[in-house]
């Protein structure tokens, strides 16, 4: 047999071996994990629900032989203490958005047209005004930044949820912001120019977060595979991000008996929704370890087929290791920011980001469904990358 034929036969056997390995992903077990996390309620960092989720993950990982430790950290988060909105002399029931500065602002109401996407802000003069915009399509923090760039003093996001539902910007907004339900606020879209007074009353509170770290052996990792397990207030967080969490958990199970796992740390990050705090604190406190990594692979929102493909973004050298065809997955591109791979990339680590897009239930009480089949597909692609990277 020629060397070329031998080579082709060898790689064919490798592909068959990888396919046999990835078929072991259990969608039934992943569905059970998903329900276990959802049963806790919204897993907001620093709450009993988040603590229970962390204990569940630790227990499942220890069950298959991993050493598990909690990585505690603290950070400050804002909380509403009586935000109000008055337009044309009438009061409206609003909630301050976590991550908003506490401030009283007033000025004419300015309506952002359409769905409030980036193109809808183009050409608007919001100088000295309070922007009224529909929630959805792009993150609220991006809407706040777009409004601030055009001179807005504050922003009110009109949502599909009740006015009592609490939201977070997931970072620090440059202007004060509040949410208002469509039921209570739809009429305001006909009151452009009316005088508005927005008084956002936010106070700072200290949050105790915990990352869950699973590893085998005493070697420093060459790769980290991660996902955030926290969710926003009011949202069960099935897709964002129990989907990524469950996928990483099942991947850890699949690799538990493989020597490959001795060079991988599996990390479940807390505090992502408040500003990537779990990953930021880990990188800050483990710089020497982080600088020795060949890769950080991050999974976020991989359980809903938004775009008809698995989006993958990140470093070119790692993207070259992705073989979606081997596991019969259609792959596309993903944006570069917004999740826990970012602090690692900023520290110089090659990263890959696995993401299926913003589904209509993003950060809503209706985020209750994620498809284990899509999650298993994602896990198979990640497992293939790890095999090519570390074997």
Secondary structure, DSSP 8 states (H G I E B T S, - for coil): --HHHHHHHHHHHHHHHHHHHHTT--HHHHHHHHHHHHTT----TTSHHHHHHHHHHHHHHHHTT-EEEEEEEEEEEEEES--EEEETTEEE--EE-BT---EEEEEEEEE--TT--HHHHTT---TT-EEEEE--SS-HHHHHHHHHHTT-SEEEEEESS-TT---B-SS--SSEEEEEEHHHHGGGGG-TT-EEEEEE-EEEEEEEEEEEEEE-SSS--SEEEEEE----TT---IIIIIHHHHHHHHHHHHHTTSGGGGGEEEEEESS-TTTSHHHHHHHHH-HHHHHT-SEEEEE-S-SS-SSSSEEEEE-HHHHTT--SGGGT--EEE--S-SSTTHHHHHTT--EEEEE----TTTTSTT-----HHHHHHHHHHHHHHHHHHH-
